[in-house]
Amino acid sequence: MNPGKKTEKADKAVLYERLASLQRSARKEQIPVLILFEGMERAGKGVCVRELTLPFDPRGFHVAVFGKPDREERRYPWFRRYMMEIPEKGSIHLFNDSWYTDDTRADKDGKVKPEVRKKWTEICRMERQLVMDGMIVFKFFLRVSREEHKRRLDFPDGKRTKRERSQRKHFKRWEKGYRQMIEATDTPWAPWIVVDADRLREAGIRVMEEVASGPEKGLLSVGKTSDLPMGTDRAEGGRLEKIDLSRSMDRQEYKRRYDALKDSLRAMQEKTYQKKIPVAIVFEGWDAAGKGGTIKRLTAPMDPRGYEVVPVSAPTEREKARHYLWRFWERMPQKGHIAVFDRSWYGRVLVERVEGFAARKEWARAYEEIREMEAMLEREGMILLKFWLHIDRNEQEHRFKERMADPEKQWKLTPEDWRNREKWDDYEKAAEEMFRETGTKDAPWHVIPANSKYYARIKIMETILDTVEERLDT
């Protein structure tokens, strides 16, 4: 055997063992690893993916291939299909193309579309969230020369796609667009690794070496040692104590107004469906504040084919293995549909904070993560309404005792509900900070006096109708 080839084979065996060791370490430490491949069509992404996965245990990795969004995927927020494919803890996922795969071609003046640049900003924020949660992100851009790209496209292996034809004709514009993408999204937490892919063999080796060097670069501890702002941990303003809980409504008035609102609720659902506008309605509040009863009356006049009620409880093991927002991305409404969340992603800064299920650095950074997610959804046209149903301690105790005395409602009351009463002040402090940190112009918190269930229900329905109508008219 040629000595050079023998040495090359030995070096590759060492490289394979390093990659296998990285996979074992990631599994042992429960660290998710995401590896993205971007570049021109025929740049060699498939070859690099194949080479890189050869040393891996196939039970511990997954390859996601993203083509043009299909009809079902286009009904949801654009980022959802990618979020659904992020790796769970201890697993490696490879994206053949990724959330960067878009029309990055520059125009004749060398500029990229503003909407594409907005996506780049959103992507950087989401990548930061994933890395801060403990994920390792490798981003590879496979760069090919114009001559090599033309040669590969001219190879007689079938018809070219629309994207391939565009890249062949406007190579320089695409190259300028990709260069701007790399400059705009090369971040300390997820830097780009640009690989010369004119020679695929060398490109594959370079990719493997970069991934294998992860442990030496300290990547396996990146999510554990990162320092972030810890939040204010204080509650200023006393918003809840200013709520007038004496607001009330008698049964006769409630029935009259509710009957009058039913047609409006049906009409609202029909309008949002026709205009393909998604609506998400979030309900938070004290135990026994009336969330369930309000949701039941709110949805009763609607067509059940166009809405979904999402009851949120403690995350399952499958959900805990991923970023905490993952399970909510999965349940976001498609265009023209309504999702009603009975509790929500705000559990991270409420129950998980108070009960110690989330570390301080986790719930403290969640305010910014939630604002970023909601802003992304709103920019895509989603109407987001957030309600806090507020009652006082005496009213809560009264409702707890009523449930205990009613056999048909006893299931609603748990020992945990009684324990939570003992931490009322802690929950109130957390809620006050949540209002201040996550209430925005486009998605403000509506704090509803709910000592009177009838008043609260009507107030919420009217607020929903007014907000949706205002958005539809803009």
MOTAQUI-V956266 format. One line per field, one symbol per residue. ss: DSSP state (@ for helix, = for strand, . for the rest). phi: phi as a letter, one per 40 degrees, with the letter a starting at -180 (. if undefined). Layout:
BEGIN
ss=???
phi=???
END
This chain:
BEGIN
ss=..@@@@@@@@@@@@@@@@@@@@@@@@@@@...=======.....@@@@@@@@@....@@@=====.......@@@....@@@@........=====.................@@@@@@@@@@@@@@@@@@@...========..@@@@@@@@........@@@@@@@@.@@@@@@@@@@@@@@@......=====...@@@@@@@@@@@@@......@@@@@@@..............@@@........@@@@@@@@@@@@@@@@@@@@@@@@....=======.....@@@@@@@@@@...@@@=====.....@@@@.....@@@@@.......=====..@@@@@.@@@@.....@@@@@@@@@@@@@@@@@@@@...========..@@@@@@@@@@@@@....@@@..@@@@@@@..@@@@@@@@@@@@@@@......=====...@@@@@@@@@@@@@@@@@@@@@.
phi=.ddccccccccccccdcccccccccccccfbcbbbbbbiccgchcccccccccdcccccbbabbbbccdccccccbddccccccbcccdgbbbbbcgacccacccccccgbcddcccccdcccdccccdcccchccbbbbbccbccccccccccccbhcccccccccccbdcccccccccccccbcbccaccbcbcbcbccccccccccccccdcccgccbcccbcbbdcgcfabbgfccccccccdaaccccdccccdccdcccccccccccccfbcbbbbbbicdgchcccccccccdcccccbabcbcbbccccccccbdccdccdcbcccdgbbbbccgaccdcbbcccccgcbcdccccccdcccdccccccccchccbbbbbcbbccccccccdcccccbdcbcccbbdcccccccbdccccccccccdccbcbccbccbcbcbcbcccccccccccccccccccccc
END
